[in-house]
Amino acid sequence: MIYHGDELGDELADRLPSSVFGINIVTGGGLPYNRITEIEGPPSTFKTTLTLDFCKQMQMLRGKQCNIAWIPTEDPPDIKWARHLGVKIPYAESEIEALKRLKPEKKVLDAAIEDQRSRGEFFLLRDESVARNMNVVKRLLHTGGIDLYVIDSIGSVTSEAEMEKGHDEATVASNPRLIGLHTRILATIFNRLSNNKNRTVVIAINQIRSVIGTKYPMTDTPGGHGLKHGKALELKTKVVESITDKSNDKIWAKRVAVHVGKSKVCVPYRTATLTFVIRPDNPYGLPVGPDTYSETIDLAQAEGMLIYSGKAWVLDGQPVLQEDGTPAIKENLYASLYKKFRSEPKYMETLRTKIMDYNTSLEIGL
């Protein structure tokens, strides 16, 4: 099969967008279909949270036809946290019985159960070995039955040969061999199915670990060279700041830098700085997960579209919010601007359009 330029362009233009505006900017629209995306970083840098956000977005796009396959090689994701982030995961029978003990109205309970069933299926493949689960995924991919495929995480993938051997028996590079083979198989499947317009996003979560036996401290990611060569997009996460509530000194959010490393689908070496809300009792009453308001304001400031001048925030030469005469510092005015943008969405839409147009012009060289 010979692909023409317009067909390849259509394949790359069709992306899975994130609800995080900055991610869409630095990745050129989101995660590519029929390619492998690796999300890597140190522990507790919101790799799984970012992946769950993509799960939510896929469910919104595909609706009841959405099928998400998640292989938890370590601990499975926190289902309650996933639901907080907006992922629809059908309730188990034990969860329904627990909800009934709260004695809600029947129509309220039925609506809650139906709401979680409204976005397709969320499969946790954890009953068999990792290799057998990968074979299940391989068969499903041929039928177009998976929309989003997640491996969490690469470093804990264990082969059946290693499982059968004792702790005192050595196995050499079993993890890289298995991951390299699976990467090659996925690439072959996607190359064959691209002409059928099958669309699957593959996310491999990986954790940075120390390299043992080197003269100087070094870090690397497990998985071997097969994954390093086979992935098309690499997103690196790193926590850069903790945000506290001044009234009680509790951390309610964290700032996370997401850096594009290797990329075959967008301009590499760009960084988006995101705010992840981790407590529902935050000063602004925001839902947990990525905060798109502060992110948009920061991007507009960085690109000179929204400026602070003369004790006021100015957009397109017009003051958006002015000081009301009470003593106020810039940080307090920023908080007022934050609330105003939440109450008046037109400002957010204006800023997002300007930011996207600006970055699109940079992408295509206008």
VMD Tcl script that draws the C-alpha trace (Angstrom):
set ca {
  {0.00 0.00 0.00}
  {1.38 3.40 -1.04}
  {0.32 6.35 1.10}
  {0.01 9.80 -0.40}
  {0.84 12.96 1.51}
  {-2.79 13.90 2.10}
  {-3.54 10.48 3.63}
  {-0.59 10.69 5.99}
  {-1.60 14.23 6.89}
  {-5.13 13.10 7.74}
  {-3.77 10.33 9.93}
  {-1.62 12.70 11.97}
  {-4.21 15.48 12.07}
  {-6.67 13.18 13.83}
  {-5.45 13.31 17.43}
  {-6.83 12.52 20.87}
  {-6.96 15.97 22.51}
  {-6.37 16.58 26.18}
  {-8.58 18.72 28.39}
  {-5.29 20.44 29.25}
  {-4.80 23.34 26.85}
  {-1.00 23.41 27.16}
  {-0.68 19.71 26.30}
  {-2.58 20.25 23.05}
  {-0.28 23.15 22.16}
  {3.06 21.40 22.74}
  {1.92 18.12 21.11}
  {0.33 19.73 18.08}
  {-3.23 18.77 19.03}
  {-2.92 15.81 21.39}
  {-1.78 12.20 21.31}
  {-1.40 10.52 17.90}
  {-3.47 7.50 16.96}
  {-1.85 4.19 15.95}
  {1.43 5.19 17.60}
  {3.00 4.65 21.01}
  {3.17 7.53 23.49}
  {5.38 7.15 26.56}
  {4.64 9.22 29.67}
  {7.66 9.06 31.96}
  {8.90 10.78 35.07}
  {9.89 10.34 38.73}
  {7.37 8.91 41.22}
  {4.32 11.04 42.08}
  {4.57 13.38 39.11}
  {0.97 12.88 37.91}
  {1.73 10.39 35.12}
  {-1.34 8.27 35.89}
  {-3.51 11.35 36.47}
  {-2.54 12.71 33.07}
  {-3.31 9.31 31.49}
  {-6.72 9.19 33.18}
  {-7.46 12.62 31.69}
  {-6.90 11.14 28.22}
  {-9.22 8.27 29.18}
  {-11.93 10.81 30.01}
  {-11.40 12.58 26.69}
  {-11.60 9.32 24.72}
  {-14.86 8.41 26.47}
  {-16.30 11.81 25.60}
  {-15.39 11.32 21.92}
  {-16.51 7.70 21.49}
  {-19.44 7.52 23.95}
  {-20.96 4.10 24.59}
  {-18.76 2.53 21.89}
  {-15.58 3.41 23.81}
  {-13.41 0.52 25.01}
  {-10.39 1.21 27.22}
  {-7.96 -1.61 28.05}
  {-5.65 -1.00 31.02}
  {-2.92 -3.49 31.99}
  {-1.86 -2.70 35.58}
  {1.50 -4.43 35.97}
  {1.86 -2.77 39.39}
  {-1.11 -1.57 41.43}
  {-4.34 -0.83 39.53}
  {-5.42 2.81 39.30}
  {-7.53 4.26 42.10}
  {-11.06 3.90 40.73}
  {-12.47 6.61 43.03}
  {-9.77 9.07 41.96}
  {-10.43 8.19 38.32}
  {-14.12 8.97 38.77}
  {-13.21 12.27 40.46}
  {-11.28 13.14 37.30}
  {-14.32 12.43 35.14}
  {-13.57 8.90 33.93}
  {-16.73 6.77 33.64}
  {-16.17 3.32 35.14}
  {-19.25 1.10 35.69}
  {-19.98 0.33 39.34}
  {-19.27 -3.17 40.62}
  {-22.02 -5.04 42.49}
  {-20.28 -4.44 45.82}
  {-20.16 -0.69 45.09}
  {-23.87 -0.64 44.23}
  {-24.68 -2.40 47.52}
  {-22.57 0.17 49.39}
  {-24.45 2.98 47.64}
  {-27.79 1.43 48.59}
  {-26.80 1.51 52.27}
  {-26.65 5.30 52.00}
  {-30.41 5.14 51.27}
  {-30.60 7.60 48.37}
  {-33.75 8.07 46.31}
  {-34.15 5.30 43.75}
  {-34.11 7.69 40.79}
  {-30.91 9.30 42.11}
  {-29.22 5.90 42.48}
  {-30.38 4.74 39.05}
  {-29.12 7.97 37.47}
  {-25.70 7.56 39.15}
  {-25.41 3.94 37.96}
  {-26.46 4.82 34.41}
  {-24.07 7.79 34.34}
  {-21.10 5.51 34.98}
  {-22.28 3.09 32.27}
  {-22.79 5.83 29.69}
  {-19.24 5.88 28.33}
  {-18.50 2.32 27.26}
  {-16.24 -0.18 29.00}
  {-13.11 0.18 31.12}
  {-11.23 -3.15 31.20}
  {-8.60 -3.85 33.86}
  {-6.64 -6.83 32.49}
  {-5.13 -8.24 35.65}
  {-6.31 -11.87 35.88}
  {-3.64 -13.43 33.64}
  {0.09 -12.87 33.20}
  {1.23 -9.71 31.44}
  {2.26 -11.65 28.33}
  {-1.16 -13.32 28.07}
  {-2.92 -9.98 28.55}
  {-0.77 -8.53 25.78}
  {-1.88 -11.36 23.50}
  {-5.51 -10.55 24.34}
  {-4.89 -6.91 23.41}
  {-3.18 -8.00 20.17}
  {-6.28 -9.96 19.11}
  {-8.62 -7.11 20.04}
  {-6.54 -4.58 18.11}
  {-7.01 -6.62 14.92}
  {-10.78 -6.25 15.30}
  {-10.64 -2.53 16.10}
  {-12.11 -3.26 19.53}
  {-9.81 -1.02 21.60}
  {-9.85 2.77 21.53}
  {-7.25 3.39 24.25}
  {-4.61 0.94 25.48}
  {-2.59 1.68 28.63}
  {0.35 -0.22 30.15}
  {1.04 0.87 33.74}
  {3.93 0.60 34.08}
  {6.68 -0.61 31.75}
  {9.25 -1.17 34.51}
  {7.09 -3.82 36.22}
  {6.28 -5.90 33.14}
  {7.30 -9.48 33.97}
  {7.56 -12.35 31.49}
  {6.05 -15.78 32.12}
  {9.51 -17.36 32.09}
  {10.59 -15.07 34.91}
  {7.41 -15.85 36.85}
  {8.01 -19.60 36.61}
  {11.62 -19.45 37.77}
  {12.65 -19.22 41.39}
  {14.04 -16.15 43.08}
  {17.54 -17.62 42.99}
  {17.51 -18.22 39.21}
  {18.81 -15.48 36.96}
  {16.86 -14.18 33.97}
  {18.74 -11.85 31.66}
  {16.90 -8.87 30.12}
  {13.48 -10.57 30.16}
  {11.68 -7.22 30.54}
  {13.36 -5.45 27.57}
  {12.89 -8.53 25.35}
  {9.16 -8.72 26.10}
  {8.63 -4.96 25.72}
  {10.69 -4.83 22.51}
  {8.69 -7.70 21.00}
  {5.37 -6.12 21.98}
  {6.46 -2.76 20.54}
  {7.33 -4.34 17.19}
  {4.04 -6.25 17.12}
  {2.04 -3.07 17.82}
  {3.89 -1.18 15.07}
  {3.15 -3.97 12.57}
  {-0.54 -4.11 13.51}
  {-0.97 -0.37 13.21}
  {0.77 -0.26 9.83}
  {-1.61 -2.91 8.50}
  {-4.76 -1.38 9.99}
  {-4.10 2.28 9.20}
  {-5.81 1.93 5.82}
  {-8.95 0.67 7.61}
  {-9.13 3.94 9.59}
  {-8.89 2.09 12.90}
  {-7.94 4.54 15.61}
  {-6.19 3.38 18.79}
  {-4.09 5.40 21.21}
  {-1.35 3.52 23.09}
  {0.05 5.01 26.31}
  {3.01 3.40 28.07}
  {3.60 4.78 31.58}
  {7.22 4.54 32.70}
  {9.10 5.58 35.81}
  {12.59 7.02 35.93}
  {14.93 4.84 38.00}
  {18.54 5.01 39.12}
  {21.15 3.18 37.08}
  {23.21 0.83 39.25}
  {26.93 0.31 38.73}
  {27.87 3.63 37.15}
  {30.62 5.94 38.35}
  {28.33 8.97 38.53}
  {24.65 9.09 39.54}
  {22.53 8.39 36.46}
  {18.86 7.73 35.77}
  {17.10 5.90 32.95}
  {13.77 4.29 32.12}
  {13.18 0.52 31.89}
  {11.99 -1.13 28.71}
  {15.18 -1.33 26.69}
  {16.02 0.08 23.28}
  {12.98 -1.48 21.63}
  {10.65 0.96 23.37}
  {13.05 3.89 22.94}
  {13.09 3.40 19.17}
  {9.46 2.31 18.79}
  {7.68 5.17 20.59}
  {6.57 8.14 18.52}
  {6.03 10.63 21.36}
  {7.68 11.03 24.75}
  {6.19 13.21 27.49}
  {8.34 13.80 30.59}
  {6.66 14.98 33.80}
  {8.26 16.80 36.71}
  {6.78 18.59 39.74}
  {8.18 22.12 39.90}
  {6.13 23.78 42.66}
  {3.63 23.07 45.45}
  {0.76 25.54 45.93}
  {-0.51 25.98 49.48}
  {-3.59 27.56 51.01}
  {-2.30 30.49 53.08}
  {-5.13 30.13 55.61}
  {-4.13 26.62 56.71}
  {-0.81 25.88 54.91}
  {-2.28 22.79 53.19}
  {-1.02 21.86 49.73}
  {-4.06 21.97 47.45}
  {-2.33 21.93 44.05}
  {0.99 21.21 42.37}
  {2.63 22.70 39.33}
  {3.86 20.07 36.88}
  {6.11 20.65 33.86}
  {5.32 18.32 30.93}
  {8.22 18.29 28.47}
  {8.11 16.83 24.95}
  {11.25 14.74 24.48}
  {11.45 12.46 21.48}
  {8.75 13.22 18.94}
  {7.94 12.02 15.44}
  {4.57 13.76 15.35}
  {5.16 17.33 16.54}
  {7.87 19.89 17.26}
  {10.05 18.43 20.05}
  {11.58 20.02 23.14}
  {8.63 22.17 24.14}
  {7.25 22.38 27.69}
  {3.81 22.99 29.15}
  {3.46 23.89 32.83}
  {0.20 22.65 34.32}
  {-1.59 23.04 37.64}
  {-3.07 19.85 39.10}
  {-5.63 20.37 41.88}
  {-5.32 17.55 44.42}
  {-7.77 18.66 47.14}
  {-11.48 19.42 46.62}
  {-11.44 21.88 49.56}
  {-9.23 24.36 47.69}
  {-9.69 28.16 48.02}
  {-11.37 28.47 44.61}
  {-13.70 25.48 44.85}
  {-12.14 23.88 41.77}
  {-12.69 20.23 40.82}
  {-9.68 17.95 41.25}
  {-7.49 17.36 38.22}
  {-5.94 19.72 35.67}
  {-6.88 23.38 36.16}
  {-7.47 24.93 32.74}
  {-8.18 28.45 34.06}
  {-4.80 29.19 35.63}
  {-3.09 27.45 32.72}
  {-4.77 29.71 30.13}
  {-4.00 32.84 32.16}
  {-0.33 31.85 32.46}
  {-0.04 31.13 28.73}
  {-1.66 34.46 27.86}
  {0.73 36.28 30.21}
  {3.78 34.48 28.79}
  {2.85 35.48 25.24}
  {2.03 39.10 26.14}
  {-1.70 38.88 25.42}
  {-2.75 39.55 29.00}
  {-0.71 42.14 30.90}
  {-0.79 43.81 34.29}
  {-0.54 47.56 33.89}
  {-1.73 50.53 35.93}
  {-3.20 48.38 38.71}
  {-5.35 46.49 36.20}
  {-5.28 43.43 33.95}
  {-5.48 44.45 30.30}
  {-6.65 42.33 27.33}
  {-6.58 43.77 23.78}
  {-5.93 47.22 25.19}
  {-9.06 47.12 27.34}
  {-9.01 46.66 31.13}
  {-10.55 43.36 32.11}
  {-10.36 43.89 35.86}
  {-9.37 47.02 37.77}
  {-8.52 47.57 41.39}
  {-11.59 48.66 43.34}
  {-9.80 51.19 45.52}
  {-8.97 48.87 48.41}
  {-5.30 48.16 49.10}
  {-4.36 45.19 46.96}
  {-1.23 43.57 45.67}
  {-0.80 41.90 42.31}
  {-1.38 38.40 43.73}
  {-4.76 39.41 45.19}
  {-5.78 40.97 41.90}
  {-4.72 37.76 40.15}
  {-7.12 35.83 42.41}
  {-9.94 38.24 41.50}
  {-9.13 37.79 37.81}
  {-9.22 34.05 38.29}
  {-12.77 34.21 39.69}
  {-13.90 36.64 36.99}
  {-12.74 34.34 34.20}
  {-14.62 31.45 35.78}
  {-17.82 33.50 36.00}
  {-17.50 35.01 32.49}
  {-16.43 32.29 30.01}
  {-16.22 34.75 27.09}
  {-12.80 35.93 28.30}
  {-11.51 32.36 28.44}
  {-12.76 31.63 24.92}
  {-11.10 34.80 23.60}
  {-7.78 33.94 25.21}
  {-7.85 30.33 24.06}
  {-8.57 31.33 20.47}
  {-5.71 33.84 20.49}
  {-3.26 31.39 22.04}
  {-4.17 28.58 19.63}
  {-3.95 30.87 16.58}
  {-0.56 32.16 17.73}
  {0.88 28.68 18.24}
  {-0.64 27.36 15.02}
  {1.10 30.13 13.08}
  {4.38 29.09 14.69}
  {3.77 25.43 13.79}
  {3.23 26.06 10.07}
  {5.73 28.93 9.77}
  {3.46 31.88 9.06}
}
mol new
graphics top color blue
foreach p $ca { graphics top sphere $p radius 0.5 }
foreach p [lrange $ca 0 end-1] q [lrange $ca 1 end] { graphics top cylinder $p $q radius 0.2 }
display resetview
